[in-house]
Amino acid sequence: MSTPQISFNFTKLVVADLDASAAFYGKVFGFQELMRVDAEIEGRPIREVLYAPTQEGGATFVLLTFLEGPRPAPGEVILGFTTTDLEALVAAATAAGAKVVDPIRTMAEMHLKVAFLRDPEGRLIEAVQMLG
């Protein structure tokens, strides 16, 4: 079995007011919105704003809000990694002490597979494998 290729790919800043934060980051830093996505993490509905990378090959900046439940603590982020073998990455992470909080699922409309993990200290990690 070959070692999967893994790269740091995006940061998700968890915010309380998505529209106000989107206006701020767009105006101040010139981020160009690519799309908005509604999904779930750990059974909680979320909404995200994804921005175009600011340079070729650069990481993507994402704003995320939980639509229900408690507001996030300031400083909350979700680290995003892409890989060529999501199953192998999830297996390696769990062997190293991570917990799977959302198992691998396919999001056909976005042409990817995704899983959410919590590292040994409880921080969220989103792992993605692009399809075709």
C-alpha positions as CSV (number, residue, x, y, z in Angstrom):
1,M,0.0,0.0,0.0
2,S,1.4,3.4,-1.0
3,T,1.5,6.3,1.4
4,P,-1.4,8.8,0.7
5,Q,-0.5,12.3,-0.3
6,I,-1.7,14.8,2.3
7,S,-1.7,18.5,2.2
8,F,-2.9,21.4,4.4
9,N,-5.7,23.0,2.3
10,F,-8.0,25.2,4.2
11,T,-8.9,27.0,7.4
12,K,-12.4,27.4,8.7
13,L,-13.0,30.3,11.0
14,V,-16.0,29.6,13.2
15,V,-18.1,32.8,13.6
16,A,-21.3,33.8,15.3
17,D,-22.6,36.2,12.6
18,L,-21.8,34.8,9.2
19,D,-23.1,37.7,7.1
20,A,-21.3,40.4,9.2
21,S,-18.1,38.4,9.2
22,A,-18.4,37.8,5.4
23,A,-18.9,41.6,4.9
24,F,-15.8,42.3,7.1
25,Y,-13.4,39.9,5.5
26,G,-14.6,40.7,2.0
27,K,-14.2,44.5,2.5
28,V,-11.0,44.5,4.5
29,F,-9.0,41.7,2.8
30,G,-10.7,41.6,-0.6
31,F,-11.7,37.9,-0.4
32,Q,-13.8,36.8,-3.4
33,E,-16.7,34.6,-2.4
34,L,-16.8,31.3,-4.4
35,M,-19.9,29.7,-2.9
36,R,-22.1,29.1,0.2
37,V,-22.6,25.6,1.5
38,D,-25.2,24.2,4.0
39,A,-24.2,20.9,5.6
40,E,-23.8,19.3,9.1
41,I,-21.0,18.6,11.5
42,E,-21.7,16.2,14.4
43,G,-25.4,16.4,13.6
44,R,-25.5,20.2,13.9
45,P,-26.5,22.2,10.8
46,I,-23.9,24.7,9.5
47,R,-23.6,27.3,6.8
48,E,-20.3,28.2,5.2
49,V,-18.8,30.9,2.9
50,L,-15.9,29.6,0.8
51,Y,-13.5,32.1,-0.7
52,A,-11.1,31.9,-3.6
53,P,-7.4,31.4,-2.6
54,T,-5.6,34.7,-2.7
55,Q,-2.7,33.2,-4.7
56,E,-2.3,30.3,-7.0
57,G,-2.0,27.1,-5.1
58,G,-2.9,28.9,-1.8
59,A,-5.1,27.6,0.9
60,T,-8.8,28.4,1.0
61,F,-10.3,30.6,3.7
62,V,-13.8,29.6,4.9
63,L,-16.2,31.2,7.3
64,L,-18.5,28.8,9.1
65,T,-21.4,29.2,11.5
66,F,-23.4,26.7,13.5
67,L,-27.1,27.4,12.8
68,E,-28.3,25.9,16.1
69,G,-27.0,25.5,19.6
70,P,-24.4,27.5,21.5
71,R,-22.3,30.2,19.9
72,P,-18.6,29.4,19.3
73,A,-15.8,30.5,21.6
74,P,-13.6,33.2,20.0
75,G,-10.6,31.6,18.3
76,E,-12.4,28.4,17.2
77,V,-11.1,27.1,13.9
78,I,-11.4,23.9,11.9
79,L,-8.2,22.7,10.1
80,G,-8.7,21.2,6.7
81,F,-6.5,18.6,5.0
82,T,-6.9,17.0,1.6
83,T,-5.6,13.5,0.8
84,T,-5.5,11.0,-2.0
85,D,-6.7,8.2,0.4
86,L,-9.2,9.3,2.9
87,E,-9.7,5.9,4.4
88,A,-5.9,5.6,5.1
89,L,-5.8,9.1,6.7
90,V,-8.8,8.3,9.0
91,A,-7.2,5.0,10.0
92,A,-3.8,6.7,10.8
93,A,-5.5,9.5,12.7
94,T,-7.6,7.1,14.9
95,A,-4.5,4.9,15.5
96,A,-2.8,8.1,16.8
97,G,-5.7,8.9,19.2
98,A,-8.2,10.9,17.1
99,K,-11.9,10.2,17.3
100,V,-14.1,10.0,14.2
101,V,-17.1,12.3,14.9
102,D,-18.6,12.2,11.3
103,P,-17.6,9.1,9.3
104,I,-16.6,9.3,5.7
105,R,-19.4,10.4,3.4
106,T,-19.6,11.3,-0.2
107,M,-20.8,14.7,-1.2
108,A,-21.4,14.0,-5.0
109,E,-22.5,17.6,-5.7
110,M,-19.1,18.9,-4.6
111,H,-17.2,15.9,-6.1
112,L,-15.6,14.9,-2.8
113,K,-15.6,12.5,0.2
114,V,-15.3,14.0,3.7
115,A,-14.8,13.0,7.3
116,F,-14.6,14.9,10.5
117,L,-12.3,14.0,13.4
118,R,-11.4,15.4,16.8
119,D,-7.7,15.4,17.6
120,P,-6.6,14.1,21.0
121,E,-7.3,17.5,22.6
122,G,-10.7,17.8,21.0
123,R,-10.1,20.2,18.1
124,L,-12.0,19.5,14.8
125,I,-10.2,18.4,11.7
126,E,-11.9,18.1,8.4
127,A,-10.3,15.6,6.0
128,V,-11.3,15.6,2.3
129,Q,-10.6,13.5,-0.8
130,M,-11.5,15.0,-4.1
131,L,-13.2,12.6,-6.5
132,G,-12.5,12.4,-10.2
